[in-house]
Amino acid sequence: MASEKRQSLNEEQAAHLIKMTLEERRSATSRPFAPGDSIGHYVLKKLLGKGAFGMVWQAEQLHPMKREVALKILRPGLDIEESSDRFRIEGCALARMNHPGIAGVLDFGNLPGGEPYFAMELIRGGPITVYCEEKDLTLAERLQLMVQVCHAVQHAHQHHRGEIVHQCAADAGEPQ
């Protein structure tokens, strides 16, 4: 029941974001982000990575509770009209997924200029290859880890074809 409540809340928030007008999107300002910046009720701590149209930051959620999250933000400087829809589709797809190998979406929001962002579970860990080397995993153990990754990717593709972006991290032997 709790996951149903979380899912419907995310879908409600996502529907609101999709209804933004083109004028709201055009008014966005492009500026770089830095540690200490506030975005909604989040404070940016550390840049974790960049992709084609998004950046992921480790952030602290201040309200309604304090916790560490991963905050994905549309990259500054992109054409907001072209990029926002794809970014929102990705966030909505992630919000609908329910798999132990896929980080869950916790919240959606918009910057004052209309650029979207979404908060996800923060998965501590690093690249799966580094994890395998550090733990000195055998070939059989590495293959078992990859089977878990494949199950998560299969789930995403079966349920959300065309909306998926892949990123793999491993911590305590569990890929996410």
SVG drawing of the C-alpha trace seen along z (x, -y; Angstrom):
<svg xmlns="http://www.w3.org/2000/svg" viewBox="-2 -34 43 53">
<polyline fill="none" stroke="black" stroke-width="0.4" points="0.0,0.0 2.8,-2.4 4.4,-1.8 1.0,-2.4 0.7,-5.7 4.3,-6.7 3.6,-5.8 0.3,-7.7 1.9,-10.8 4.8,-10.6 2.4,-10.3 0.4,-13.2 3.5,-15.4 4.7,-14.2 1.4,-15.1 1.7,-18.6 5.2,-19.0 4.2,-17.9 1.5,-20.6 4.0,-23.4 3.5,-26.0 6.1,-26.7 6.4,-30.2 7.4,-28.9 10.0,-26.7 11.4,-29.6 11.8,-31.8 14.4,-29.5 17.8,-30.9 21.0,-29.0 23.6,-29.1 26.0,-26.6 25.3,-25.0 27.7,-24.8 27.9,-23.0 25.8,-24.9 23.2,-26.0 19.6,-25.5 17.1,-23.9 13.6,-23.7 14.1,-22.1 17.4,-20.5 21.0,-21.8 23.6,-20.6 26.6,-18.8 28.7,-17.2 28.4,-16.6 28.2,-12.9 28.0,-12.8 26.9,-14.3 25.0,-12.8 23.8,-14.1 21.1,-16.3 21.2,-15.9 23.5,-16.2 23.2,-14.2 24.2,-15.8 24.4,-14.4 22.1,-16.7 20.6,-17.1 16.8,-17.2 15.8,-19.7 12.0,-19.3 9.8,-17.4 12.7,-15.3 16.4,-15.5 18.1,-12.9 20.7,-12.5 19.3,-12.1 20.5,-12.1 19.1,-15.1 19.0,-15.0 18.8,-18.4 18.5,-19.4 22.0,-20.6 22.3,-24.4 22.6,-25.7 20.4,-23.2 17.4,-24.2 14.7,-23.8 12.0,-23.2 13.8,-20.3 15.2,-18.8 12.6,-19.2 10.1,-16.8 12.6,-14.0 13.9,-14.7 10.4,-14.5 9.7,-11.3 12.8,-9.7 11.7,-10.9 8.1,-9.6 9.4,-6.3 11.7,-5.9 8.9,-6.9 6.7,-4.0 9.4,-1.4 9.4,0.9 12.6,3.1 15.2,3.6 18.0,2.9 16.6,-0.5 16.8,-3.6 13.3,-5.0 12.1,-8.5 11.2,-10.5 10.1,-13.9 9.7,-16.2 10.1,-19.9 11.0,-22.9 13.6,-25.6 12.3,-29.2 13.0,-29.3 11.0,-26.1 13.8,-23.6 12.7,-20.3 14.5,-18.2 13.8,-15.1 15.1,-13.5 16.0,-9.8 17.3,-7.4 21.0,-8.0 22.8,-4.8 26.3,-4.8 28.9,-3.0 30.9,-3.3 31.3,-1.8 30.6,1.9 34.0,2.7 35.8,1.0 33.6,2.9 34.5,6.2 38.3,5.4 38.2,4.1 36.4,7.2 38.6,9.5 35.4,11.3 35.8,14.5 34.5,14.9 31.4,16.8 30.7,14.0 31.1,11.3 28.7,13.2 26.2,13.5 26.4,9.8 25.8,9.2 22.7,11.4 21.3,9.1 22.1,6.1 20.5,7.8 17.3,8.5 17.0,4.7 17.7,3.7 15.1,6.3 12.5,5.0 13.1,1.4 12.9,2.4 9.8,4.6 7.9,1.9 9.3,-1.4 10.7,-0.9 12.1,-4.1 12.2,-6.0 15.3,-4.4 18.8,-5.7 21.3,-3.2 23.7,-3.9 25.2,-1.1 26.7,-1.4 27.4,1.4 27.5,1.4 27.6,4.3 27.3,6.7 23.9,5.3 23.9,3.4 21.6,0.3"/>
</svg>
